[in-house]
Structure formats: C-alpha cells, structure tokens
Amino acid sequence: MASPFSAVVFDPVGATLSADEKAFFRDVNPFGFILFARHCETPEMVVRLINELKALSGRDRLPVLIDQEGGRVARLKPPHWPKYPAAGTFAALYQRDKAKAVRAVILNARLIAHDLYALGITVDCAPLADIPVAGAHDVIGDRAFGHEPQQVITLARAQADGLMDGGIVPVLKHIPGHGRATADSHHELPVVRESLEVLRATDFMPFKGLADLPMGMTAHVIYTAIDSERMATISPSAIQLIRNEIGFKNLLLSDALDMKSMADIPPDERSRAALAAGCDIALHCNAPLAEKQEIARGVTALEGKALARAQAAMSSVGKPKPFDAEEARAELKGLYDA
C-alpha cells in the first residue's frame, strides 16, 4: 500500500501558516516538519504552530524536528528555555572523570527532551558524532564529543539515551563524518581527500558504533576515496557505504538541501538525486515557498523500505520515563562543581 506522505521534511516560512503554505503542505503532505529559532520566540508560539501543523496533517504523532544540541546550535534559547552547554564541555569533563561525564550527558539530554516534549517536538537532530581534526573548519569544533572514536561513541550514546528516555527520537549526524572537512557545507562544498584506510580507522568508527540509532543524517561532503564527483548526500556509492560498511540500516535523512554547497544543482534535482542515491527523506528548509515547490517536484511518495524505516523510527520511543527536572538540574550542577 502506498504511503500518503511525501519523502520530504519542510519548515514553515514563519510562525503561522499562510493560505498558500497550507494548500502546499496539504497537497504534498510532507513526512514531517523542522523548526528554527524564528518559530520559537515563546513557548506559546511553538505550541500554536505545531498544533496547526498537526491539524493540517491529520497526525497527532507528527515528526517535528529541531536542532537542539546545546552550545551554539540551539533553536530554543533564554529567557524561555535554559542555555545548555556544548558537547565540548562534556568532552572536557570526560578527560577528568568518565563516569561523571556520561551521567552529565544523560541528564543534560533528558532536560533538553523535557523541554521539547512539552512543546510537541518529537525529533532532535542530535547526537553529532563527527570527529574534528587539526586544521578542519570550526563548523564542528566544540559541537564534537571528542577526538577519539570510543569517547565519541560513549558520550553520543549517552545523549541519545537521554533523549529517548524523554520521548524524543534522536538523529545521528553527519554520516559518514564531517569532522575532517576544511569548509562549512552551509556555505561551500567541502572535499575530503583522506584515504579509506584512515577514514575507516577514525571518522567512520563512531557511526558504526551508533548505527542502531533510529534516524541518521548525511554529510554534504565529497570523500574522494568514495566518490570523487558527488557529495555523500547524493552519491549512491557513499549511501551504499553508509548502509553496508557502516551498517546504518534505519531512517536516513539528507542534510538540508538549501545549503550553498548544493547551489549549483537545481532544487528539484537536489531532492531527486538525494532520494535516488538512497536517502529515505529529503530535508529542505530556510527557503521561500517557490523553492519548496521546486523541491517537491523531485520528491516521491514515502513507501516500501523507507516507509517501514520511518514508522520504526517514530515508534522507537514511547512516553517519557518518570523525571524530576529540578532534581536533574541540581545533580547536573553538582557534577560540574565536584
């Protein structure tokens, strides 16, 4: 049976839906939506918008994504939401006390999940498992959980566990690894020329260790050892490596198709190429409605194995486990101060 959903995630232009947007989203019926800071000025604004999207889609368990890593990547900000530390803070704590670092990551992620769940957000684009190297662009930087694969696996796993305990689906990113890139793919196309042997021993390792997570996101990076012409997001060879060698079999999203690293590719060809390469879902955001309409022309129905993965991902978590946020904040503070 064909899915009524399209294999795409879009963002609303603003905090309320225009008549044209409503008509477009009703016609396309995206798998889900992603929110940004402009949608999140107050809790009331977020709840109202999500309820509008739910009503439009007819789904209560609607995939509503957000980037809420902590540090500089946080769409929910003070004064309405706490400022959470970057992953690098936990990486530093890990060097002093591994057990405290793991507990701190779990508590921190559980608190983030508590914020998200209260708003109706169901998916957090975290954990990030990229390993930055010397000389790389700082687009990853302190967003990383460390420079050693096992440390990254341990802390990223703790973040995923904390999110899932709080009823939030985690997204593993950026597969097969953005840490070696010397450019920010938001602005230009990075090219990594390292050998497969080195990539296998470093960059790929965290993703192999976390391959069971329910959702993942690709990297807009060319790895010349895999495909010298196409970034991983639109490379069948790279997606095959992600699926087979790294072993990620679950729901795979493209990174955002509006990034300037894809500027030379027409919008409809971006979505068509990402899905043809093996991504399950095309992610597109921060662009006017006219560009979304072009993206939609390259999108197919969500069906077959991709639909099964999507359903499994959204059912991978239940309601939040019992939790006292104030106790968690106090314990987290104690872990830092000890």
N, C-alpha and C positions, 0 to 999 in steps of 0.2 A: 504494500500500500504506500503510495506516495505521501510524503510529508506536506502539510500545508505551509511549512516555513521555508524561507529562503536561507541559503547558507551564507549569511552575512550578519554582521553586527554594525549598527549605525549609532550615531549620537544625535540628540535633538540640537537644533541650532541654538535655541535659548531655553529659558526656564519654563516656558509654556509653549505648547504646540500650535503652530499656525494652522489655518484651514488646509493650506496646500500640503503641509507636512503630514497632517492627519490622513489626508487622502493618499499620499505616497506610502506612508507606513502601513496603512490598511491594505493597499494593493500588494505591496512587496511582502509584508508580514515577516520582518527580519527575525532570525533566531533569537536575538537579544539586542540590548542597547548598552552604551557605555556613557558614563557621566564624567564631567570635568569640573574644575573649580567654578566656572561660570554658572553651573547648575546648582551649586552647593553653598550659597551665601548664608542660608539659615536652614535649620532642620525642617521647618515648615515648608520651605521651597522644595527641598528634596522629596519629602513625602508626597507633596501635592503632584509633582511631576511624575514620580513613579506610579502613583495611583492612576494618573492619566494614561500612562503607557500600558499599565495592566488592563485598564478598561478597554483601550484600543485593541490590544492583542487578544483579549479574552482569556488570558492566562494569569493565574494567581502566582504560580511558581515561575515567574518570568526571569530569564537570565539578565540581570542588571549588573554590569561590570563597572569597576572603578580601579584606578591606580592609587593605592594607599599603602605604599611600602613603609613610610616613615622617612624622616630626614627631608631632603629637598623634593622628593616625589610623594606628595600628599595633596589630594584634592580637598579633603576636609581639613580645615585649618582653624586655629583660635580666632575669635573667642568662643565659638560654639563647640569646638572639639579640641582635645589636647594635642600638643605638639609631641609626636613620637620620635624617638631617636633613629638615626640612620643605621643600617646594618653594620657599618664600620665600627660603631660603638660596641656592639656585641662581639665583633671580631677581636677588638682590643681586650675585652673582658675575658674572652676565651683563652687568651695567652696567659692570663693570670690565674684563672680558675675555670676549667672546662664545665664542671657541673653547674656552677652559678650562671655561666653564660647560656647554657641550654635552658635552664629554668627561666632566666630572664627573657629569652626569646619567646618561649611558650607563653609566658604571662603577657608580654607586650602584644603578641599576635592575638591572644584571646581578648585583650582590651580593644584592639582595633576591630575584631569581629563583633564585639559587643556594640560598638558604635554603628557599624554597618548594618547589622541585623535589625537594629531599632528603626532604621530608615527604610528598610525594604530592599537594600542592596544585597545581592546574593553571591557575587563573584568578586574576588580581589585579585588583581594582576600581580601576584607575588606568590612564592618567593623568586627572587632573582638568584640564579646560580652561576653567573658569569665570574670568571677569574681574571681580574686585571693583571697586566704585566707591565714592567717598566717601559716607559715610552708610549704607552697606549693613551688614547684620548680619555679625558676625565669624565666622559659621559657615564661611565660605570663608577669609577672612583670609590667613594665611601658608601655607595649602594651595595657593594660586594660584602659577603660574609667572610672574606679572607682570600689568601693567595695559595692555599694548599687544598687539594681536592677533598680530602676526608673532612677537614674542618668545615668547608662549604656545605658538603652533604649533611653533616650533623646539624648545623645551625639552620640551613634551609629546611630540613626535615622538621625541626622544632617549630619553625614558623608555620609551615603547612599544617602541622598537627594542631597548633593553637587556633588557626583559622577554622579548621574543620570541627574542632570541639565547640566552636561558637556558631556553627551552622553556615559557614561561608566556604564556598568552593575556591580552592587556590589555583593559580595559573603559574606553571613553571616557565621561566623565561631566562634568556633568549636562546633557544636551542638552534644550532649546536654550540653556541658560545660567542658572546660579543666582547669579551674582555681584552682580546688581542687587537681589536680594531683601533686604528690611528685616526679615525674620523668619526664624527657623530652622524649616525644614519638619519637623524632628523633633518640634517642639512646637506649631506653629501653621501655618496656611496662608498663605504669602506671596502678595502681589498686586503685580505689576509693571505700572505704568501708562504706561511709556515707549512712544513711537511705533515703528511698524515700521521707519521710516527709520533711527532711532537704533540699534535692535536689530540691524538688518542691517549697519550700519557698525561695530559693536563686538561685542556678545555672541555673535552667530551666527558671526562670522568664524573663530574657532579651530575650531569644529566642522566648518565647510565645509572647512577646510584639513586636517582629520584624518578626513574622512568615510570613508576606506578602511579604517580600523581594524576588526578582526573583530567586536568587540562594543561596544555602547553602552548607556548607562543614561539614562532620562528624568529630568526635574526635576519635583518636586511643587510647581509654581509656577503661578499664574494669570497669564497675559500678556493683559491686556485687549485689546490690539491683535489678538490671535489668537482668543481665546475668553474672553469676559467672565465666564463662569459656571463653567468647568471647568479644573482644573489640567492641565498638559500631559500628564501620565501617562494621563489618562482622556479627553482631548479628541481626537476624530477630526481636527479642524482642525489641532491642534498636531502630531499624528503625521504628517499629510499634509505639513505644512511641513518636518518633520524629514526625511521621505523624499524629497521633491521639491525644495524650495528649498535646504535644507542639503545634501542629497544623500547622506544616510546610508542605505545600502541593506542593511546587514548586520544581524546579530542584535541586536535591541533588547529590553533588559530594562526592566521598570518599576523605579523606585526602590522601596524597601521599603514594602510595603503596610500595615505595622503602625504607621507614623508617625502622630503625633497630628494631623497636617494632614489625615488621612483619617478621623478619629474619628467624624464624623457619617454615614459611609457603612457599612452593614452589611458584614462581611467578605466574604461570598460575592458581594456586588455590587461590591466593590473589584476582585477578580480578574476578574470577568466584564466590568466596564467597561474595565479596562486592556487586556484581550485584544481586546475589541470595538473599541476605539479604534485598535488597530493595533500594540500591543506584541506581541512574539513570546513573551515569557516573563514571568510574574508572579513577583516576588520577595517572599517573606514570611518574617519572622524575629522572634525575641525575643517570642514569644507562646506560651501554653500549647497543648498538643495539641488541645484542644477548638476553639480558634480556627483552627488549621491545618485541622481537619476542615471548618470552615465555608468557609474559603478554597478548599479543594479542590472544593467543590460548584460553584464558579463557574469552574472551570478545565476547559479542553478538552484533547483529545489534541494533541500536538505533531506537526503534519503539514503537507503542502503546502510553500509557500514558507518558512514558519517552520522546518520541519524541515530543509530544504535549507540555510538560513542557519546553523542550529545545527551541522549537520555540517561546513559550510565553516569555521565559526569554530574548532571543535575540531581541525580538520586544518590550520589556518593556521600552526601551529608544529610543529617536529619536536623531536628530542632536542637538548639544549644543545650549543652550539658549544664547542670546547676552551677551558678557562678556568682560571686560577690565582687563587684568591680572595685569597691573601695578597699576591700582586703587585698585584692590583687595589686592595686596601685601601691599600697603600703609595703607589700612584700617586694615588689619590683624596686622601690626606692631603697629598701634595705639591702638588696643585692648590689646596687651601685655603691652604696655608702660603706659597706662592710670592708 
